[in-house]
């Protein structure tokens, strides 16, 4: 795990420890990763920026609002503090200021759940992390208040709906529009096939359009965010790639859509995906044309995918000489131990580090070659090294391999005397003695006595 580079109160440490901490930062994973669908990569999404720096709740360090992820990483590495559901906090800077004041008034343990890592290891190797979430009533109330403050945005939306002083030129053809904003938005959708949504669902429309125009002026694609050398190349790219639209996954635009403010604790994706089946209880569901979306399992050591678990297991055995079933049998692994083992191996391979000897490599390919050359593929460290609570959580959020692990206690795994319960046959060589000494005799006598008394 990461070494502490600074205490909760910001005490300085030695230069050597700071260097170790900088090295450890490269190994941190702050949230579950995701396998790309069909192994197609995508550009990283930009973060929204409010223009004001955000100060850490536990020290004086501050970060630009656009670098919120760096602040979260700082709190994990330096203060061991994790904030749950950060994306659902309506006003993150105010949230941080509130807790900065509260942490000076009371110990952090009064507010946070404490998570111990390496719980079965030596005391000096154990670390405590603090989880701040809305399970704490005070945190829940704070989040609700911030959400209510943000709902004043609905007044702004109504003002923009009724505004007749709007004046702006189209960003594609420079035709000017006056009156209501809907005339421009409808024009771009109809004439240029560029729609950012229904006018009534958008607020801060001018700021939204300013953001889009700024990207176009910087020769940046509105969808994939790539930079091009001139406008002609950019236009050809957006037309051929059908990128004349904004990326719904780009959270930079979330603040311009009313759906993100409707309900506390839900993003627009969750609101859209809510189950509406109760609205159609009286209708007969016809599932005849339903087709299941195939779930692809990904190899532990390479990018090979397979539609069935049998295929991916076979691939790992034949290509990488890794037999997960054999490890399960030899080590008598229970279901959750298998989960932790897979997550541990995923984590170490993601860090380009051998899960057996902990040697670090520049690339994953070099690491896989090392595993083969040294025979470390089927060698694991001590079980206490990976059988830890942090590996309950998936390294890759959509890891289908975890869903294929067997949790059947009755599954035949071969001979394993240590887990078998011995059954001793009853000695029936002298039935007469058994009848006279059996405990059942007393039970029958007690029952007869009760019956007679009634």
Helices and strands as residue ranges (DSSP letters): H 15-25, G 37-39, E 54-55, E 62-63, G 65-67, H 68-79, E 81-83, G 86-88, H 92-105, G 108-110, E 113-117, G 123-125, E 127-132, H 137-150, H 153-162, E 166-169, E 176-179, H 181-191, G 199-201, H 205-217, H 231-240, G 251-256, G 258-261, H 268-272, G 277-280, E 297-298, E 305-306, H 309-320, H 324-331, H 335-350, H 364-374, H 383-386, G 389-392, G 400-404, G 417-419, H 431-437, H 440-453
